[in-house]
Amino acid sequence: MAIEDLRGLFAEQSLTFLAEIPYVYHCHHYNLFHDQTIDDALGEAEGTRVRTAASHNAFRELLGAVFDKVGATTPAERISLASEVFAWMGQGKLSLSATTAGGSARSASLHYGFTWREKYGSRVKRIEPADAVAAGFAAAATELAFDLPSDAMSAVEHRCVAARDAECEFTLTPGTGHAAKPAIDEAIVRRYVVPPARGLDEDRIVQISTGLLEFMRGVQGDERGLVAAFSVFVAAHLPGYYNETVYETMHRVERTMADSVPAIEALMREAGQVCVFSTFGNVLLSPEWEGMVGPPTGVPTDVMAFCTAIARGLGFGHWFIAEYEPRRRLVIRCTSTYEVAFYRSRYGLAKKPRSYFVQGAALAMMTLAESVKWTERPQLTNNFYVELFRGKPRYRVEQTRCMMRGDAISEYVVDAL
Amino acid sequence: MDRYIEQAVAEIPQLIGIFLTAMPDSLLFSSWVREGTEWSAEEVAAYFGDLVRANRQGLKALGSWSSEMQVTIESAESLVVLRELSSDFVCGCVFERSAPLGMVRLHLKRLLERVTQALPKVQPEDRPRGARIMEFLDRYAPDPHAVTLRVSLRAGISIDDLKSPGALSVDQVRRLEETACKILGVNQLSL
């Protein structure tokens, strides 16, 4: 069975699955910013531990489901298939050599290390390795290959392309092991959605997002195991990773560093902004988009509809535009996101709105619709990002309803200041 | 000062830009660039200032520093010459790449004499270290748009306190400096 054939789509909620485990697409700008925020909050050592554990858990869920679906039973078959899945996702090409006693893994092209070096390498010297995701994957793949329990294997990256080593290298060592938590799969996700609603420009958004979902079906890693598309590096990624890292970190900051909550919440929102600017923006300016939708018009209502369609096309859930008054007000609502099922299953009801990613994304959509001259096809550089979002804010965002808190829908209101 | 620079550069057709940087904070003091050139003078002046400082420290480490030192950079597009005019000012001149080095040296000598004569005598203000660290981060940190939030989170200094970095306590400045080193991947800040 080909990996592509393992994909599933919950079409009316714009949620995507691989072997019934949720997956989404994010670009390297978002991924690096996300990981950086986790490390900013917890420090490098603990940040790496939390990120590795989240990846380990998320890839155990995915690979376990993939092996079941494909009927992969032997260690060699499972290791080989796992590496193939990882590369297909655009996470990189990893050579894994392991037994029940441990082993090693190496790669010259991992999504995180490679793109960190591309983006920041000329500006900052990095000492700590960047590929906690690959470490967690290697541990999970080895455990499942040999039918070992969760956490029976741990992986540590000790050389990294981001730290100017020629290759990333990992060592796998046996650990103690414990029972894995139940997977957040499609059946669980379906429990935490509400019937989809229609928003402004709905027909056009459905048409475009359907086309984009179809386009994304053809996206897969190149010979390096990386996906270079829309002028960014894109990776299929597991919401389990994003959710566990974000919420474990948030909860810990709330418990132990309450004064830092405003800073981490702002950075989590900023990650959403980075995503919309870098991924949505570059999709809008891409030849692929022009082929599907046409050249950019720069009309704010078009940009808003297109951004909503892109969110759905990347598997972020059923976002819709409830209200939009250019330069004044935007109300985005969601009947599903990739965060709700994880949060409700793992932690129960949230005490406050928790969807930082969509908060930042809504704010950025407003800014992109109003302040970017799309017809001039600007380069979406870091300097341009700073120009758009730094300085006196023009809009503020508030999440007024949150499905993680138990509200019937999630709602994000952006108002001009 | 701008007037003096404009007069001084009038006779040098291969000159693309000149930047006077006030030290020790690497702030733009004055500049001239050829029409049609889209450079951020503040940014260029700051980088030139930091470059000269790093060069001075490197030469001192080698035991070969002298106040007459000059940095020449030959890039694909241009020829850049940096010179410390005094302990308070650095001058950076950018020439067309095709300009012969001999001519550049000749022009530069005359140019710097005129510029030096026009420089004011200054008494550098001892600015708070906290403010200087935040400015340094603004220039060099990746994701400068997020640097205040990142520092707040890493150093445990409130966002409000970071709005007035000059008023940070000694302990906050220490944590700020450690955080800045961490963010930039360096052992110490060259301030």
Interface residues (C-beta under 8 A of the other chain):
Chain A: F33 Q36 T37 D40 A41 G43 K119 Y120 R123 V124 K125 R126 I127 M257 D259 S260 P262 A263 I264 A266 L267 E270 N382 Y385 V386 F389 R390
Chain B: Y140 A141 P142 D143 P144 H145 A146 L149 R150 S152 L153 R154 G156 S158 I159 I183 L184 G185 V186
